[in-house]
Amino acid sequence: MLFVQLLLQGLQVGAIYALTAAGFALIFGATRIFHFAHGSSFALAGYVFIFAMQAGWPWWMGGLAATLTATLFGIGVFWFVYRPIQRHEGSFFTVFVAAFGVGIVVQNLIGMTAGRGFASVDTPLSRAVEVLPDVFLAQVFWVAVGVAAILFAALTLFLTRHNAGVALRALHQNPDLLRAYGLSSTRLSLLAFALGSALAAPAAMVTAMTSGMNEAIGHQVMLISMAATIVGGVGSLRGAALAGLMLGVAESVALNFVDTQWAEAVSFLVLFAFIIFRPSGIFGIAQAR
Amino acid sequence: MIAYLTNLAALAAIFGILASTLNVAVGYAGIFSVAHAVFFGVGAYAGAQIALVLVPDALLAMLVAGLISGALSLCLALPALRVRGEYFVAASLGLQMMATTLFSEWKSVTGGIGGLTGIPRPHVFGVEVGTLPLALAALGLILLATAALMRGAFGRTLRSIRDAESAAEALGKNVAAAKALAVAFACAGAGVAGALFALHMQFVNVESFNLDQSVLIMAMVIIGGTGTLLGPLVGAVILLSLPAGLAFLPFIPATEVGAVQQMVYGLAMTLLMIFRPAGLVGDLSRGKSMA
């Protein structure tokens, strides 16, 4: 029964990973920017949600504020950090270092204002009940899995049916041609950042309700999203989400065999193996580089 | 005060070694490793174990630490040969995270979170010496070796790989060997720095070898200027004196000094990348055409 319990837990964590990874993959796929501050969007959204709940706001207002924070932060980082760097043709590594700097600043700002250590929201949703003998499940499980599934379906519809979504995919494939057709790549990049960052907000809210936030969580989320994006295959949202789900389950099920401390290392072992043996990921096309 | 300054100088020399060896990988070969602290850690544990179990001979400890780190650099060279750009950064991040776990869990060798304590003071040929002269000598030697290597054919090969890998390969350069060698040199240097660090602090634990440390070393190289001999040293001195400098500012509460320091260097990294991507020492025309 322990296995079932761990599997369910893994699915819940995996749904969160899948959302953040899909956001990261959307941004990276469309704009080719290695948005290492994506985890900061997640952390900020989570803390805004916690503050809002502590202030006694209704949950939907807290959620709205969190989503807005994440979106604005994503857009802001693109506008004030990435765009100036890209204008003078900075390399990917310049972007990476700048984003890492942003991540450090945000992490310490959170540490100074919200305090260090774990903070969480207590809701009736996170109370676990016994659903099978020895298997406990909180309602938040269904929230996490449901929200992830709905958002993912909506995102897929948007990317395949809506003009702007199709343009985003075009930006990924051939930015020059896109500009030749008179579309603004800057505006589309903004859209990618807004959407991708917004996806981190629900994941952050679920995390705040379950395992809780701490100031360093952005880092961890970022690393997992990056791992999932690469394992899933760059440019494939489906791959990123699936890989995120897989990593969550793998981390959780690994607890059946190894100690807790090793759980995180499992994800990175998977990442490392993929980079060495199959750098194009599960769904990726073979990389030309 | 003298002791405090000597301590700071020794640390600056050790981090100078770290930054300048990382610079060989980042600045000359274009291999953006965010796992330098891993090899620093391997060297530190190796050096500490030698001093604890065998003899506290600094030269032996540094030699063994350098050899082990250099051999383990294969873990980094392997992905460096397979992938480039973002993928390699991701791979090195993965390596860093795995190593951090290993450092804190392999208790028989690393002492776990508690670390290794009571490392004896360094000796050379049976005579006790301070770490400052040792570290300065090692730094000098490594800088000399770097300068000599980079001026020669090997350095030109590395730079050609950094700027145009396919072209270098087409001209008959052995790209794989050059990359592996550069990584091995950088990691062995980090190992030597690790042994010095262990002997200097007389205590090591996993805290000094995590991702934050890797990024700190990376920041030293970037802020100083990649691909220059002096840049990484300048970066190391600046970032090391930052906490000391901030501690003297009266308006920052003592409990927040660490956070403020982190924020200053995070902000410095971001702003420098926006306004001066080649670093403080690097010249402005470079850095634009990288990767």
Interface residues (C-beta under 8 A of the other chain):
Chain A: F28 F34 V81 P84 I85 H88 E89 G90 S91 F92 F93 T94 V95 F96 V97 A98 A99 F100 G101 V102 G103 I104 V105 Q107 N108 L109 G111 M112 H219 L223 M226 A227 I230 D259 Q261 W262 E264 A265 F268 L269 L271 F272 I275 I276 P279 Q287 R289
Chain B: F32 L78 P79 R82 V83 R84 G85 E86 Y87 F88 V89 A90 A91 L93 G94 L95 M97 M98 T101 L102 S104 E105 L211 V215 M218 A219 I222 E256 A259 V260 Q262 M263 Y265 G266 L267 A268 M269 T270 L271 M273 I274 P277 G287 K288 S289 M290 A291
